[in-house]
Amino acid sequence: MNMNFDWESMAGNLQDNAFGDKKSYADDVDSRFWKLSRDEDGNGGAIVRFLTDANSVPFVKIVKIRAQNANRKGFFVDDMSPQTIKLPCPFNEEFGKLWDAGEKEKAKTLGRSFRFYTNIKVIKDPANPENDGKIFLYDMSKTMVDMLKEVMVQTEAMKALDESPIAVYNPLEGNSFLIKVKNGDNGIPTYTSSKFADKVNGIYASVAEAEKDITENAYSLSEFLEPSSFKTYEELTDLLDKFLKRNKYAPKAEGEEKAMQDVEVNTGLTLGKAPVAETPVAETPAKAVEPSADVDSEIDDLLAEVG
C-alpha cells in the first residue's frame, strides 16, 4: 500500500462540507476513543499527532442528537443521527414541527450538533502514560476542527504573507499538537489555549514505518458512515417518544426517580444528567509505537505550558 500524506489528496476523501461550515440546528463509552484527563481544577494537557486512517481519510463529520430538557434535568439523549448519511431522523423532524409552529424553546430541547471523528497518535499523556505511543480515535468539536482548518488550508491571505500551511496530517513533515484544557469564566471547559508546535517534526523514521503503524492500528473512519452504525428510524422514534413523555419540556416531577431508573435499565441511556465531556479512557488494544527520539525537546517545551 502506498499512502499519500499530501493534504490535497486527503481532502478528496472527505464528506461534502466536512468542515461543517453551513449553519445547522441540530452511548455507551467506546474505549477506542481517547479523552483528555483533567485535574480537580479542570486543567489538563497532552501532546498528540493527527493521523488519517489506512484509506487516507483524515476525519468524518458526525451529526449528533442532543436532546435534553430545557432546565437540564430529565431524560438526556446523546446519539448519532442518521442525518449524518442523509437519512431521515425523527428527532430532527420533531424539531422542525415545533419550530414551524412557533414553539422555538421546545424545539431547542431537540437540538443537534456537529462532531468530528479522527485518528490521533498520543505522543505524551502525562495523566495516563500507558497511552503514550498508541493510536486512538478522537472526538473533536467544530471549534477544534476550525483550529485545524485555520492552519492547514492555505488562504489567499496566507499566500499574500508567504505563509505556508501546516501539514497537520503528515506524520513525517507535520507538527505536534498541544491539547490544553482549562475551565472558562463560565465554568465550561475551553480548549482555546491549544496550539501546534512551532517546529516540524516526524514521529516515524520512514514512510514505511508510518504506513505499517497506521495500517495496523488506526481505526477505519468509514465505519461511522455505514447505515448499520446508526439506530433505525423505528428505534429513534421509540427514543423520541420516551424523551417527550419523560420530559414534557418541564422539570422532573416528584416521585419519578424509580421510573427513570427503569428506563435507564431498558435503554442503556444515562438519565438525569448529561455525559461528562472529558474523562480518563480505558486502555485500547492498539499497539504502542514509540515516537522518534528527536521530538523529545519539542514535547518538553509544549508540556511546560500545561498547568
N, C-alpha and C positions, 0 to 999 in steps of 0.2 A: 504494500500500500504506500502511495506517495501522497502525503498530506501537504496542503498548501497553506502557509501561515500568512499569506497576504490578505489584508482586510477586505479589499475589493472582491476577492474571490469568496471570502467567508460571507460577505453581505448578501451574495446571491442565494444563500441558503436560509435567509431569514424569512419569516412570515411577512405578508403585506402589512405596512405600518407597524413594524415590530417595535419601534421606539415608543409607540403609544402617543403620538403627537396629537391625535384628534381628541377633543374633549368627550368624555363619556360619563354616564351615570351608572353607575352600576346598580378534625381528622385524627385522623389518627396521626401520632408523631411518626415521621418517617426518618429512621436513623441514617439514611443516606445523605440527609441534609445537615450541613454544618451550621451551627448557630454560635454567635459570639457571646461568651460568658461575661457577666457584669458583676462587679463587686457590690457591697452593701450601699455604696454611694451612687450606684448606677453607672460607674465608669468601666470601660473595657477597651481592649485593643488587640490587634493581631495583624500579621503580615501574610498576604495571600497573593497568588497569581491567578489570573483568569485564563481558563483553557476552553477550547472547543471540545465537542465530543469527537468520536472517531470519524464522523461524517463531516467534520469541519463546520458544524453548526455552533455558533457562539452562544446563543441563548434563544429561549422561546418565551413569547408573551402569553400569559395566562389571565383570563378574566375570572375573578373570584366573586362569589356571592358573599356579601357582608350584611346579613340581616340581623338586626338587633333592636330591641325595644328602645324607644326614644330616651328613656331615663336610664339606659344601660343596665337594665335588670331583665331577667327572664330568659327565654329560650334564644340562644345565640347560634346562628347558622354560618359556618365558615367553610365553604366548599367550592370546588372548581365548577365554573359554569360552562355548559355546552356551547355558550356563545363564543367561547374560545375557538371552536372549529365551525362557527357559523350555523349551529343548530339551535332550535328554539329552547328557551329557558322559562319555566313558569314563574320564577321569581321576577324576571325582567318584565314579563307580560303583566303581572300584577302591579308592578311599579308603574308601567305605562297607563294602566286603567286608573289608578289613584291619581297620578299626575294630571292626566287629561280631565279628571273630574274635579280638579282644583284642590285635592287633598294632599298638598305637597309635603306637609310634615309627616303624614302617614307614609307617603311614598318613600321618604328618605330613610325609613327604617328598613327598606328593602334595597339598600344601595349596593353598588358593586365597586370593585377596584381592580387595577391592573397590578399584577406581579410578574416578575421575570425570573425564569429559572436558568441557571448556568452551571458550568463546572468550575471549580476552583481547586488549586493545589495549596494546601496550608503550608506556608514556609515556617512560620513561628506563631504558636498559640500559647502564650505564657501561662494561661489558666488551665490549659489541657495539653501538656506537652506530648501526650500519646498521639495527638492528631498530627504532629509535625511530619511533613513528608507525604501525607496521604491526600488523595483526591476525593472531594465531596461534591454534592450538589449544593448550590447556594440560592436562596430565595431573596431576590432583590426588589426594592421598591422602585417606583417611577423616578423618584428623586435620585436614587443611586445610579440608575441607568442614564439619566440626564448628565450625571457627572462623567460617566464613561464616554458618552456621545460628545461631550464638550471638548474632550482631548483627543479622541481617536478619529473623528470625522472632520477632515480639513475643510474649513470655511474660506470664503473669499477674504475675510478679514485676516485669517491666519496666513494666507498666501501673500497678502499685501505686506505683512510684517516678516515675511520669510520664516514663518514659524512652522515647524514640522509636527505632524500629529504623533501621538504616542501609539506604538504598536501593542495595544492592550492585550490582544490575544496571541501574541507571538512569544512563545516560551524561550526563544533564543535571543531575540532582539527587543524584547519588551521591558516594561518597568514593573517592579513590585508595587503592591498597593497596601497602604496602611488603612485598615478599617478601624475607626476610632469612634466610640460612642460615649455620650455623657447625657445627663439629664438637662433638658432645656429649662427655660424660665417657667414654663407651664407644667413641668414635671414629666413631659413626654420625651422619650429618648430621641436624641438628634445625632446625626452622622455627618454634620457639616464640616467637622474637622478632619474627616478622612481625606487622604491625598495620595498621589502617586510619588514614588521615589524620583529624585532628580536625575539619577544616573540609570542608563540602560544596563541591564544585567541578564545573563542567561541562567536558567535554572537547570539546564541539561547540557551535557558535554557535546552532544551532536543531535542532528535531526533524527537519526535512527533511534537514539535513546529516548527522545521526546515522543516519537511515534509509538514506540513499544509501551511506554507508560500510559499514554493516552488511550491507545487501543485496548490495553488490558484492564485499565482501571477507571477511565472516565465513563460516565453514565450516558446512555443514549437519550437525547432530548426529544426525539420523535415519539417516544412512549407517551409523553404528555399530550400529544396531539392525536392519539388514537381514540376512536369512539368508546372503546372498552375501558378507558381511563376515567370516564365520566359516569355519574349516576344517570339512569334512564330518566326520560321525561316523567314517567309514572312515579318513580322513586322521589324525584324532586317535587312533584306535585303533592305527594304524601307529606314530605317535609314542610312544604309551604302551608298545607292545611294545619299541621301541628303548630307551626310558628304563629299563624293567625289566631288559632284557638288559644294557645298558651299566652300570647302577648295582649292581643286586642288593643295594642298601642297604649297600654296603661300599666301602672305599677303592678307588681306581683301581689295577688290577693293573699290575705291571711289564710294559713292552712293549706297552701298549695305545694309546700316543700316536698311532701311524700309523693304527690302526683308527678312532680318534676323529676324526682329520682327514678320513678318508674319509666318515664320517657327516656331518661339517660340510659338506663339498662337496655331498653329496646332499640335505641337508635345508635348508641355509641357516641353520642354528642355530649359536649360539655354544656351544662345548663347553669344559669345563674351568674356566669362570668365569662368574659372574653378570654381567649387563649393568651398566655404570656408571650410577648413578642420574642424575647431573647433568653434562652435557657441553655445550659450545657447539653451537648448531644452525646448519645451513646456511641460507642466505638463502632466503626464500619469495618467490614471485612476487607476493604481496599488495602493493597499492599503499600507499605511505606517505601518511598524512594527519596533518598537524601538529596537536598539541593546542593549545587556546586559550592565549594568552599569559598570562592571569591565573592560571594554575596554576603558573607558574614558581617563585614563592617557596615554595609548599607543597612542591613537588618538592625544592627545595634543602634545606628543613628535614628532610624524610624521608631524603634521601640523606646528610645529615650524620651519620646514625646507622649507615650502612653501614661495616663495618670496625671 
